[in-house]
Amino acid sequence: MDALKNIAKTISEYKAERLFKDQTIIKSYFMKERQYLSHLIGLFGPKNVLLPYLEEAIKTKTFQLSSPLIYNHPAEFLQKLEAVQQVLGEIIESEAHGWPNIKERGFANKRFAKLEDDLFSKFGGREQIQSALDNIKKSDMHKSFMKEMNDLGSERGILLQLVEPWGYFHQYKRIPFSSQEMLYHDFGVKNNDRFFKNLDQTVSSKALEIVQEKLKNAASVREAQQKIEGIFTSEGLQDFKNTLKENSLKEEERSASRTDIPQEKKEAEK
């Protein structure tokens, strides 16, 4: 476990530096009014593992009051954010390592503009989207997730670092050779990429599988807790009483039907 903890610590430090560079790229690439998009990088955790559960964070009073359009259509909103995020990933990679050609840059800009316009037309303007991103970051679910991810003393914290070791949207096979050599130094391993290939292909996929299962189980627990807590509200208690009453009446009806022998059968038995 200590060896994994040390690797996770190294990855955490490397990813923090990589995240800062990536966010700087986005801020430099776009005009000031679009720089808030840099916060989309890593917002949903490594491999976007938190994304399937953020509908729960959006279906709250905060979003109902401040962003009703998003509150009413959380799945569509998150889906569109993910699409924007993917284009940002392409921009980051190409800005860091060079665009294949000038046309590709233009295509990326057009895709991004279309996605952003679609987002604004369905969920409000830029301020509305920025406010929603801030509220996601402030939600209890998001804060708890980020706290656990950065806790290298916990099993899940270590696993979360292993899921996407090269930084958000980055893949080992797409890192230029010159940059790969720097990884050997940063990770303190010999000039042999077998370690990194194992980390990239085997360890990270297994860590992702375990994390997804743990998050799924945690969501089931939260759902059960919410149902239990709902019973203890005044409305919930009344619903609970009504359900008990209905069940009691049904049981009485079943008992009556079992003891009510037809008249013909009674006469036949005499």
PECORPE-V990298 format. One record per residue. N is the residue number from 1. RES is the residue in one small letter. PHI is phi in whole degrees, 0 to 359 (999 if undefined). Layout:
n->{N N}
res->{RES RES}
phi->{PHI PHI}
This chain:
n->{1 2 3 4 5 6 7 8 9 10 11 12 13 14 15 16 17 18 19 20 21 22 23 24 25 26 27 28 29 30 31 32 33 34 35 36 37 38 39 40 41 42 43 44 45 46 47 48 49 50 51 52 53 54 55 56 57 58 59 60 61 62 63 64 65 66 67 68 69 70 71 72 73 74 75 76 77 78 79 80 81 82 83 84 85 86 87 88 89 90 91 92 93 94 95 96 97 98 99 100 101 102 103 104 105 106 107 108 109 110 111 112 113 114 115 116 117 118 119 120 121 122 123 124 125 126 127 128 129 130 131 132 133 134 135 136 137 138 139 140 141 142 143 144 145 146 147 148 149 150 151 152 153 154 155 156 157 158 159 160 161 162 163 164 165 166 167 168 169 170 171 172 173 174 175 176 177 178 179 180 181 182 183 184 185 186 187 188 189 190 191 192 193 194 195 196 197 198 199 200 201 202 203 204 205 206 207 208 209 210 211 212 213 214 215 216 217 218 219 220 221 222 223 224 225 226 227 228 229 230 231 232 233 234 235 236 237 238 239 240 241 242 243 244 245 246 247 248 249 250 251 252 253 254 255 256 257 258 259 260 261 262 263 264 265 266 267 268 269 270}
res->{m d a l k n i a k t i s e y k a e r l f k d q t i i k s y f m k e r q y l s h l i g l f g p k n v l l p y l e e a i k t k t f q l s s p l i y n h p a e f l q k l e a v q q v l g e i i e s e a h g w p n i k e r g f a n k r f a k l e d d l f s k f g g r e q i q s a l d n i k k s d m h k s f m k e m n d l g s e r g i l l q l v e p w g y f h q y k r i p f s s q e m l y h d f g v k n n d r f f k n l d q t v s s k a l e i v q e k l k n a a s v r e a q q k i e g i f t s e g l q d f k n t l k e n s l k e e e r s a s r t d i p q e k k e a e k}
phi->{999 297 297 296 297 294 296 298 296 297 297 301 293 296 292 297 293 295 298 300 296 295 294 294 300 296 295 284 286 258 292 306 293 254 292 299 294 299 285 289 292 81 300 259 81 298 55 56 296 276 307 297 252 283 302 298 289 280 281 232 301 304 287 299 276 268 220 300 295 287 302 280 223 297 296 294 299 294 297 289 298 297 295 297 302 297 293 300 299 296 296 301 297 289 291 284 244 103 286 303 197 295 295 299 296 296 297 297 296 293 298 296 300 295 296 294 300 295 298 294 294 263 232 107 283 299 298 295 292 298 297 296 297 297 291 297 296 275 295 301 299 292 296 296 297 294 297 291 299 269 268 281 271 254 298 291 299 295 299 295 291 281 297 225 293 264 108 299 74 265 239 301 294 257 280 304 304 298 285 298 297 293 298 303 291 297 269 67 241 290 288 213 274 298 301 289 293 296 297 285 264 252 296 295 292 291 298 299 300 292 298 300 293 294 294 297 295 296 295 295 295 299 297 295 298 297 294 295 297 298 295 270 280 299 292 295 296 295 299 296 296 298 296 298 296 298 296 294 297 297 293 296 296 295 295 296 292 284 265 275 280 304 301 300 291 296 294 293 280 288}
